[in-house]
Amino acid sequence: NAGVTQTPKFQVLKTGQSMTLQCAQDMNHEYMSWYRQDPGMGLRLIHYSVGAGITDQGEVPNGYNVSRSTTEDFPLRLLSAAPSQTSVYFCASSSRDRVGYFGSGTRLTVV
Amino acid sequence: DQQVKQNSPSLSVQEGRISILNCDYTNSMFDYFLWYKKYPAEGPTFLISISSIKDKNEDGRFTVFLNKSAKHLSLHIVPSQPGDSAVYFCAASGFDASGSRLTFGEGTQLTVNP
């Protein structure tokens, strides 16, 4: 039972580069979301999705794009990486019971 | 504004004693509260939750208390074990038509000393 799988685990980008963080879940959950964790700030919501084809912005969406073409996958795209996007990124999925199940995270450094 | 706040960045307790982690919230629309545990280099894992229609929920050594009038919840761990050493996050959810989203506190680092 894989749960929520995130790739890659680590990534170093140069300022201005683009990349996609992958997230897949095998629990048939309707809801998926992306968070970033920064020191002393807990986890903050970037974007979320309530189902295939439906996405919306969270608390800190600037600089990130998402799409959800299938129930299983919810990739996060950084269009032009900035040092302020250095963070640990977590993907989560949940059903209507509202318990979020998290992946193991992607540690991103932008230099 | 910080809608969910954990005022204690760290807490240290002796093995076998009680650990009490606290959390305050400001948004009256929150109706479901969760505690997560996080080890380094891992994602948060769900620990226990409570609905706003209850004031207490127990699961083994873990009990969550909710005081709606004070907008305060707490997590009690009894007895504390060294394996409980981790960062604990409080989270809140207000279910709306847009789906389930979690608002997190800053986290409390719990250290249980043998």
Interface residues (C-beta under 8 A of the other chain):
Chain A: V4 E30 Y31 S33 Y35 G40 M41 G42 L43 R44 L45 Y48 S49 V50 D56 G58 E59 F90 A92 S94 R96 R98 V99 G100 Y101 F102 G103 S104 G105
Chain B: V4 Q6 P9 Y32 L34 Y36 A41 E42 G43 P44 T45 F46 S49 F89 A91 S93 F95 S98 G99 S100 R101 L102 T103 F104 G105 E106 G107
